[in-house]
Amino acid sequence: MRVAFVVVAPALLALLFSVSTTGVLPRPTLQPLFDSTAAASLAAQLATVDPSRVPGSLQDDEAARWYRETISTFGFATSEDVWQEDLPDLGRVQLRNVVTVVPGKSPEAIIVAAHRDNTGVGQPFGDNASGTAALIEIARGFAPLETAPAPQPQRTLVLVSTDGGAYGGAGAARFAAISPYAKDAIAAIVLDGVGGSGSPRLALAGDEPRSPAPALVSTALARLREQTGTVPALPSVPTQLVDLGIPYAGGEQGRFLANGIASVTLTTQEKGDPAVPVGDSEGPISAQRLGELGRAAEALVGSIDSSVGAAFRTPDSIFFRNRVASGWAARLTLVVALVPFALGALDLLVRTSHRRVRLMPAIRALGSRLLLWLGAIAGLFPTSARLPPPPYADSVVDLPVSGVLLLAAAFVLGWLLERRRLAPDRPVTVEERLGGYAVALTWLCVVAVVVALTTPYALIFVLPSLYAWLWLPVRHALWARTTLFAVGLLGPLAALLVLSNQLGLSLPRGAFYVAGLATVGYIPARSVILALAWVAGAAQIAALACGRYAPYRNRSGRV
């Protein structure tokens, strides 16, 4: 196995050599016309007239009407897309997107989007009056003047006031999926909480393991730096890896990236890890910050519009402050890192075969544990549209004690039914323990290979367990075995900690939130099955490490 690590070196070198700087699109020739005072006035008006813009409510409809009437004063026509969606805590509600199109010389489209809904009065999370105001103010720059015709962009500019943004980005998902303009879009810029008092930052994660084009990210950073005088924040590398491994996106840019549209969210940092837009902060909107991010967004639109032959794809990438690492190199490194463990597990399996160790009892024990963890959990957790539930939803904040107790009772009942066959009632021989390890580690290897073929970034959760637990068959002291088993759990535990931190949740609520992502279908069923398969293997490893393993006995009591 140690010799096999030689194959990892070329992959690491490829990853290192893939780290490079990215080009920045030139600044537009015209200076931004964004008026921070006017935008702040519009944001205050929306927040005062319709303070509780919960999707499907009367004030949400009034906010849509206010937006249409306000933007029509600049001579723009609007169109509406009305549909129904099942949202967390709200049930099935009626939503509406309001779309404004500024025709360009080319049918290629640049999308600028901002959700106008929120979660109610006094709830700062998800509030986006500033983003809606910035959207209107950007439109004003393309309005006709009394003495001159309206400026025509090179590419078609599509301004979208989305609904349901505070509840998983339903409006952005709808627009990206069905709008004809989305099919011709080369980039999408999302404005979310641009009037907060915090630091400017970008959100990059997608609903699929995709990232915005490096040129789009570097240009957005450059335009923000020019307007704010500070270096905008990016999500940390661990956060990016976790978001690619699940994959998870809290902002509306994730809905566009899932449909192959390069997209970034411009926002302000409120708290925690800068990965999930959380809207405007409590208190008055910062007109200065709103003006800075509004002008940066307008300049970013101008840079994209004036670029010649720019193609913004959505490869998976890992971004640093001023550099980017290629996603294919990162995936290659993770997959190749699996090879030494696979050889070690195969060697263990061959050794058990040479010693004529019976494996069928261990296989039956593993299968029994797998059935225990495959208990039906749907219905115990929240269900809604295939969107990430907001971390502030009641179904996440208020843990359903009854559902958790029911799940625990179902697991305990299953364990009691199988305990007689799984719990040891006599000393287990060395050969039986070796067979248990061989089957469990081979099973984990199979799971890891499937993970590598489907979601390679998820290997960052699995690899620590593989290499820590491979040492267990040659460690005899109880403290050494339990320590190695605990080390193997660091991968998924670290992922939960990173995700909980960026959502502002405690670790238990973070774990429950991930379960909610699975039950609404945001995390694919194959990933859920693979996770449960890993848990089943981990359960058998735990029994072996703690000395509680027994080969599975049949109904007659024989091994």
C-alpha positions in Angstrom: 0.0 0.0 0.0 2.8 2.4 0.8 4.4 1.7 -2.6 1.0 2.5 -4.2 1.2 6.0 -2.9 3.7 6.7 -5.7 0.8 7.0 -8.1 -0.7 9.8 -6.1 2.4 12.0 -6.6 1.7 12.8 -10.4 -1.9 13.7 -9.5 -0.7 16.1 -6.8 1.8 17.6 -9.3 -1.0 18.0 -11.9 -3.1 19.8 -9.2 -0.3 22.1 -8.3 0.5 22.9 -11.9 -3.2 23.6 -12.6 -3.3 26.5 -10.1 -3.1 29.6 -12.2 -4.2 33.2 -12.5 -7.3 34.2 -14.5 -7.8 37.0 -16.9 -10.0 40.0 -16.0 -12.3 41.5 -18.6 -11.6 45.2 -19.2 -13.6 47.9 -17.5 -16.4 49.4 -19.5 -15.6 52.7 -21.2 -18.5 54.5 -19.6 -18.6 55.1 -15.8 -21.5 53.5 -13.9 -24.6 55.8 -13.5 -25.8 54.0 -10.3 -27.3 56.6 -7.9 -26.9 55.3 -4.3 -29.3 57.9 -2.9 -32.1 57.0 -5.3 -31.5 53.3 -4.7 -31.5 53.7 -0.9 -34.8 55.6 -1.2 -36.4 52.8 -3.3 -35.2 50.2 -0.8 -36.6 52.1 2.1 -39.9 52.6 0.3 -40.3 48.9 -0.4 -39.3 47.9 3.1 -41.8 50.5 4.5 -44.8 49.9 2.3 -44.5 46.1 2.2 -42.4 45.0 5.1 -43.7 41.4 5.2 -43.2 40.0 1.7 -43.6 36.3 2.5 -44.1 34.4 -0.7 -47.8 33.9 -1.6 -49.0 36.6 0.8 -50.9 39.8 -0.1 -47.9 42.0 0.6 -45.8 39.8 -1.7 -48.3 40.5 -4.5 -48.2 44.2 -3.6 -44.5 44.2 -3.8 -44.6 42.7 -7.3 -47.1 45.4 -8.4 -44.9 48.1 -6.8 -41.9 46.8 -8.7 -43.8 46.7 -12.1 -45.1 50.3 -11.6 -41.7 51.6 -10.5 -39.7 50.2 -13.3 -42.3 51.1 -15.9 -41.7 54.8 -15.1 -38.4 54.4 -17.0 -40.4 53.3 -20.1 -39.8 49.5 -19.7 -42.4 46.9 -20.3 -42.7 43.9 -18.0 -44.0 40.4 -18.2 -45.0 38.0 -15.4 -44.6 34.3 -14.9 -47.1 33.0 -12.3 -47.0 29.5 -10.9 -47.4 27.5 -7.7 -44.7 26.0 -5.6 -44.5 23.9 -2.5 -42.2 25.8 0.0 -41.0 24.9 3.5 -43.2 26.2 6.3 -45.6 27.7 3.7 -47.0 24.8 1.8 -48.2 25.3 -1.8 -48.3 29.0 -2.6 -48.6 31.2 -5.7 -45.3 32.8 -6.9 -44.6 35.3 -9.6 -41.4 36.4 -11.4 -41.4 39.8 -13.0 -39.1 40.1 -16.1 -37.9 43.2 -17.9 -35.9 42.9 -21.1 -33.6 45.6 -22.6 -33.1 44.4 -26.2 -29.5 44.3 -27.4 -27.8 43.9 -30.7 -27.2 40.2 -30.0 -29.7 37.6 -28.7 -27.1 36.5 -26.2 -28.4 37.5 -22.8 -27.0 38.8 -19.5 -29.2 38.1 -16.6 -29.4 40.3 -13.5 -31.6 38.9 -10.8 -32.7 39.8 -7.3 -35.5 38.3 -5.2 -37.9 40.7 -3.6 -39.5 38.4 -1.0 -38.5 38.0 2.6 -39.5 35.9 5.6 -41.6 38.4 7.4 -41.3 41.5 9.6 -38.3 41.7 11.9 -36.6 38.8 10.0 -33.3 40.1 8.5 -32.5 36.8 6.9 -33.6 36.7 3.3 -34.6 40.3 3.2 -33.6 41.8 -0.1 -35.1 45.3 -0.5 -31.6 46.6 -1.4 -31.2 44.0 -4.2 -34.6 44.9 -5.6 -33.7 48.6 -5.5 -30.4 48.0 -7.1 -32.1 46.1 -9.9 -34.3 49.0 -10.6 -31.5 51.5 -10.5 -29.4 49.4 -13.0 -32.4 49.5 -15.3 -32.5 53.3 -15.1 -29.1 53.4 -16.8 -30.7 51.9 -20.0 -33.8 54.2 -19.9 -34.3 56.8 -22.7 -33.4 60.4 -21.9 -35.4 63.5 -23.0 -32.6 64.5 -25.3 -31.2 61.2 -26.4 -32.5 57.7 -27.3 -32.0 54.8 -24.9 -28.6 53.2 -25.0 -28.6 49.8 -26.6 -26.4 47.1 -25.1 -24.4 44.8 -27.2 -26.1 41.8 -25.6 -29.7 41.5 -24.4 -30.1 42.5 -20.8 -32.7 40.6 -18.8 -33.7 42.0 -15.4 -35.5 39.4 -13.2 -37.3 40.2 -10.0 -37.7 36.7 -8.6 -40.1 35.3 -6.0 -39.4 32.7 -3.3 -35.7 33.6 -3.1 -35.8 33.6 0.7 -37.2 30.0 0.6 -34.7 28.2 -1.5 -34.5 30.3 -4.6 -37.7 29.0 -6.2 -38.0 31.9 -8.6 -34.5 31.6 -9.9 -34.9 27.9 -10.4 -38.1 28.5 -12.3 -36.6 31.2 -14.6 -33.4 29.2 -15.3 -35.5 26.1 -16.2 -38.2 27.5 -18.5 -37.3 31.0 -19.7 -36.3 31.3 -23.3 -33.8 34.0 -22.3 -32.1 31.5 -20.0 -31.2 29.3 -23.0 -29.3 32.2 -24.6 -27.8 33.5 -21.3 -24.0 33.7 -21.1 -23.9 34.9 -17.5 -26.1 35.7 -14.5 -25.5 38.2 -11.8 -27.5 37.9 -8.6 -27.9 40.8 -6.1 -28.7 39.6 -2.6 -28.3 41.9 0.5 -26.2 44.4 -1.3 -27.2 47.1 1.2 -25.8 45.5 4.3 -23.1 47.1 6.4 -20.8 44.1 6.2 -17.9 43.3 3.8 -18.5 42.7 0.1 -18.2 39.1 -1.0 -19.1 36.6 -3.7 -21.1 33.4 -3.4 -20.1 30.7 -5.9 -21.6 27.4 -5.0 -24.0 25.5 -7.3 -26.7 22.9 -7.0 -24.5 20.6 -9.1 -20.7 20.2 -8.7 -20.2 23.3 -10.9 -18.6 26.6 -10.5 -18.9 29.9 -12.3 -16.3 30.6 -15.1 -13.0 31.8 -13.6 -13.1 34.9 -15.8 -16.5 35.9 -14.4 -15.3 35.5 -10.8 -12.0 37.4 -11.4 -13.9 40.2 -13.2 -16.5 40.4 -10.4 -13.7 40.6 -7.8 -12.0 43.3 -9.8 -15.1 45.5 -10.2 -16.0 45.1 -6.5 -12.4 46.0 -5.5 -12.5 49.1 -7.7 -15.7 50.4 -6.2 -15.2 49.4 -2.5 -11.5 49.8 -2.1 -11.3 46.5 -0.3 -10.6 42.9 -1.4 -14.0 41.1 -1.6 -14.2 37.8 0.4 -14.6 34.4 -1.2 -15.8 31.2 0.4 -13.0 29.3 2.2 -11.4 26.4 0.4 -12.9 23.9 2.9 -16.4 25.4 2.3 -15.9 25.2 -1.5 -14.9 21.5 -1.2 -17.9 20.7 1.0 -20.3 22.6 -1.3 -18.9 20.6 -4.3 -19.0 17.3 -2.4 -22.7 17.5 -1.3 -23.2 19.7 -3.5 -24.9 22.6 -1.8 -25.8 26.2 -2.7 -27.7 28.6 -0.4 -27.8 31.5 -2.9 -29.8 31.9 -6.1 -26.7 31.6 -8.2 -26.9 27.9 -7.4 -30.1 27.6 -9.4 -28.5 29.2 -12.5 -25.3 27.1 -12.2 -27.4 23.9 -12.1 -28.8 24.9 -15.5 -25.3 25.5 -17.0 -25.4 29.4 -16.6 -22.3 30.9 -15.2 -23.4 32.9 -12.2 -22.2 34.7 -9.1 -24.0 36.4 -6.2 -22.9 39.8 -5.0 -23.7 40.3 -1.4 -22.4 41.6 2.0 -20.9 39.5 4.7 -23.1 39.2 7.8 -21.6 36.5 10.0 -19.8 33.2 9.8 -18.2 31.8 6.7 -18.9 33.9 3.6 -20.7 31.3 1.7 -24.5 31.8 2.0 -26.2 35.1 1.3 -28.3 36.0 4.3 -29.7 39.3 3.2 -29.7 42.8 4.6 -28.7 43.3 8.2 -31.1 44.7 10.9 -31.4 48.4 10.9 -31.2 51.0 8.1 -29.7 50.1 4.8 -26.2 51.4 4.2 -26.6 53.8 1.2 -22.8 53.8 0.8 -22.5 50.1 0.6 -25.5 49.8 -1.7 -24.0 52.4 -4.0 -20.6 50.6 -4.1 -22.1 47.2 -4.9 -24.6 48.6 -7.2 -21.9 50.4 -9.3 -19.8 47.3 -9.2 -22.7 45.2 -10.5 -23.4 47.8 -13.3 -19.7 47.8 -14.2 -19.7 44.0 -14.3 -22.6 44.0 -16.7 -20.7 46.5 -18.8 -17.5 44.4 -18.8 -19.5 41.3 -19.9 -21.5 43.2 -22.5 -18.4 44.7 -24.1 -16.4 41.5 -24.1 -15.8 40.0 -27.6 -16.4 36.3 -28.0 -16.4 35.6 -24.3 -17.6 32.2 -23.4 -18.6 31.7 -19.7 -18.7 28.0 -19.0 -19.4 26.3 -15.7 -16.5 24.0 -14.9 -15.8 22.9 -11.3 -13.0 25.0 -9.9 -11.5 25.9 -6.5 -10.9 29.6 -6.1 -8.3 31.3 -4.0 -7.9 35.0 -3.5 -6.3 35.6 -6.9 -5.8 32.2 -8.3 -7.9 29.2 -9.3 -7.2 25.4 -9.3 -8.7 23.2 -12.0 -11.5 21.0 -11.0 -10.4 18.1 -13.1 -7.1 18.0 -11.4 -8.7 18.1 -7.9 -11.0 15.2 -8.9 -8.1 13.3 -10.4 -6.2 13.6 -7.1 -9.1 12.5 -5.0 -9.8 9.4 -7.3 -6.1 8.4 -7.4 -5.8 8.8 -3.6 -8.3 5.9 -3.5 -5.9 3.5 -5.2 -3.6 2.6 -2.3 -6.5 1.8 0.0 -8.1 -0.3 -2.7 -4.9 -2.3 -3.0 -4.7 -2.7 0.7 -8.2 -3.9 1.0 -7.7 -6.3 -1.9 -4.5 -7.6 -0.1 -6.5 -8.2 3.1 -9.2 -10.1 1.1 -6.5 -12.3 -0.5 -4.9 -13.0 2.8 -8.2 -14.1 4.3 -8.8 -16.4 1.3 -5.4 -18.0 1.8 -6.2 -18.7 5.4 -9.6 -20.1 4.3 -11.5 -17.7 6.5 -15.3 -18.0 6.0 -16.7 -14.7 4.8 -20.4 -15.5 4.5 -21.2 -14.9 8.2 -19.5 -11.5 8.0 -21.4 -10.7 4.8 -24.7 -11.6 6.4 -23.8 -9.4 9.4 -23.0 -6.4 7.2 -26.3 -7.0 5.2 -28.2 -7.0 8.5 -26.7 -3.7 9.5 -27.4 -2.2 6.1 -31.1 -3.1 6.4 -31.2 -1.5 9.9 -30.0 1.9 8.4 -32.2 1.6 5.3 -35.3 2.1 7.5 -37.8 4.4 6.0 -37.1 7.9 7.2 -39.2 9.9 4.6 -42.0 11.6 6.4 -40.0 12.1 9.6 -38.3 15.1 8.0 -39.7 18.2 6.1 -40.7 17.7 2.5 -41.2 20.4 -0.2 -40.0 21.3 -3.7 -36.5 20.1 -4.7 -34.9 23.2 -3.3 -32.6 23.7 -0.3 -34.8 24.7 2.7 -33.8 28.0 4.3 -31.8 27.4 7.5 -34.2 29.7 9.4 -37.3 27.6 8.5 -39.3 26.3 11.5 -38.8 22.8 10.3 -35.1 23.2 10.8 -34.9 25.6 13.8 -37.5 23.6 15.7 -36.3 20.0 15.8 -39.3 17.6 15.5 -38.8 15.7 18.7 -41.6 13.3 17.9 -40.1 12.4 14.5 -36.6 11.9 16.0 -38.0 9.7 18.8 -40.0 7.7 16.2 -36.9 7.2 14.1 -34.9 6.2 17.2 -37.6 3.8 18.3 -37.7 2.2 14.8 -33.9 1.7 14.9 -34.0 0.3 18.4 -36.8 -2.1 17.5 -34.8 -3.3 14.5 -31.7 -3.8 16.6 -33.7 -5.8 19.2 -34.9 -8.1 16.5 -31.4 -8.7 15.2 -29.5 -8.4 18.4 -29.4 -12.1 19.1 -27.6 -12.8 15.8 -25.3 -9.7 15.9 -24.2 -9.5 19.5 -21.5 -11.9 20.7 -22.4 -14.6 23.1 -19.0 -16.3 23.0 -15.3 -15.3 22.4 -14.8 -14.4 18.7 -11.9 -16.1 17.0 -9.1 -14.2 15.2 -10.2 -15.7 11.9 -13.8 -14.4 12.5 -12.6 -10.9 13.3 -10.4 -11.0 10.3 -13.3 -12.0 8.1 -15.4 -9.2 9.6 -12.7 -6.6 8.8 -12.1 -8.0 5.3 -15.8 -7.8 4.4 -16.4 -4.4 5.9 -13.3 -2.8 4.3 -14.0 -4.4 0.9 -17.6 -3.1 1.2 -16.3 0.4 2.0 -13.9 0.2 -1.0 -16.9 -0.7 -3.3 -18.8 2.3 -1.9 -15.8 4.6 -2.4 -15.4 3.5 -6.0 -19.1 4.2 -6.7 -18.7 7.6 -5.0 -15.6 8.3 -7.2 -17.6 7.5 -10.3 -20.6 9.6 -9.4 -19.5 12.5 -7.1 -15.7 12.5 -6.8 -15.6 15.5 -4.5 -17.6 13.5 -1.9 -14.4 11.4 -1.4 -13.1 14.1 0.9 -15.7 12.8 3.4 -14.8 9.2 2.9 -11.0 9.0 2.5 -10.2 9.6 6.2 -12.2 6.7 7.3 -10.7 4.4 4.7 -7.1 5.0 5.7 -7.7 5.1 9.4 -9.8 1.9 9.5 -7.4 0.0 7.3 -5.0 -0.1 10.3 -7.5 -1.7 12.6 -6.8 -5.4 11.8 -3.2 -5.0 13.0 -4.0 -3.0 16.2 -4.9 -5.0 19.2 -5.2 -2.5 22.1 -8.7 -1.2 22.7 -7.6 2.4 23.0 -5.7 2.2 19.7 -8.7 0.7 17.9 -11.2 3.3 19.3 -8.9 6.1 18.5 -8.5 5.0 14.9 -12.2 4.5 14.5 -12.8 8.1 15.8 -10.2 9.5 13.4 -12.1 7.8 10.5 -15.2 9.8 11.4 -13.4 13.2 11.0 -14.3 13.4 7.3 -18.1 13.6 7.7 -17.9 15.4 11.0 -15.7 18.1 9.5 -18.1 18.5 6.6 -21.1 18.9 9.0 -19.1 21.5 11.0 -18.3 23.5 7.9 -21.8 23.4 6.6 -23.3 24.2 10.0 -21.0 27.2 10.4 -21.9 28.7 7.0 -25.6 28.3 7.8 -25.3 29.6 11.4 -26.7 26.4 12.9 -25.5 24.2 15.7 -24.1 20.8 14.8 -27.3 18.8 15.7 -29.4 21.2 13.6 -26.8 21.1 10.8 -27.1 17.3 10.8 -30.9 17.5 10.7 -30.7 20.1 7.9 -28.6 17.7 5.8 -31.3 15.1 6.4 -33.9 17.6 5.2 -31.9 18.2 2.0 -32.1 14.5 1.4 -35.9 14.1 2.0 -36.8 17.0 -0.3 -34.7 15.4 -3.1 -32.1 18.2 -3.2 -29.5 15.6 -2.4 -30.0 12.8 -5.0 -31.3 9.4 -3.9 -28.1 7.7 -5.0 -26.1 9.9 -2.7 -28.4 9.0 0.2 -28.1 5.3 -0.6 -24.3 5.6 -0.8 -24.2 7.4 2.6 -26.3 4.7 4.3 -24.1 2.0 2.7 -21.1 3.8 4.2 -22.8 4.0 7.6 -23.5 0.2 7.5 -19.9 -0.5 6.9 -18.9 1.9 9.6 -21.3 0.2 12.0 -19.6 -3.1 11.4 -16.1 -1.5 11.8 -17.3 0.1 15.1 -18.5 -3.3 16.4 -15.1 -4.8 15.5 -13.1 -1.9 17.0 -15.1 -2.1 20.3 -15.0 -5.8 20.6 -18.7 -6.2 20.1 -18.7 -8.0 16.7 -20.0 -11.4 16.2 -20.4 -13.4 12.9 -24.1 -13.5 11.8 -25.9 -16.7 12.8 -28.7 -18.2 10.9 -32.1 -19.2 12.3 -30.7 -22.5 13.6 -28.1 -20.6 15.6 -25.1 -21.7 13.4 -22.5 -19.3 12.0 
